[in-house]
Amino acid sequence: MATVTPLAALAAALAMAQAPGTCRIRSVTGLAFGAYDPVGANAAAPLDTTGQISYTCRTTAPLVTLSAGSAGTFNPRLLRSGTATLPYNLYRDAGHAQIWGDGTGGSFTVTAPAGRRLVLVVYGRIPAGRVARPGSYADTVVATFNF
């Protein structure tokens, strides 16, 4: 069984980016996949989780992008534990059909609505049946709000 740690760096990368009077990141909940078992429960079923970005943009609808992380590519992104890797991805939809990225390499962006106290959900998935060494895996993904 490989234990996958939260993508806590997602929260750190968003640390209160804001434009005075326009947009403000209120809070970020990183993605925590928990335990991934490639020969048990996750042999046939993917491991899914969600994270959230809470924000306020009173007058502007921001374009939100996510970086490729340590993989340098959007499909797949890679969680790392030393030299070991485990593929995963981040999506803008609950059906896991549209990879959330910067609009390149087959990825999509999100145009977030303007308003008070809004939440964007980030959907994460580790595919079923991936071979993984035991360990704690993590990645750093940067979210950018363009307004």
ABEGO torsion letter per residue (X at the ends): XBBBBBBAAAAAAABGBBBBGABBBABBBBBBAEBBBAABAAAABBBBBBBBBBBBBAABBBBBBBBAEAAGBAOBBBBBBEABBBBBBBBABAAGABBBBAGBGGBBBBBBBBEBGBBBBBBBBBBBGBBBBBEBBBBBBBBBBBX
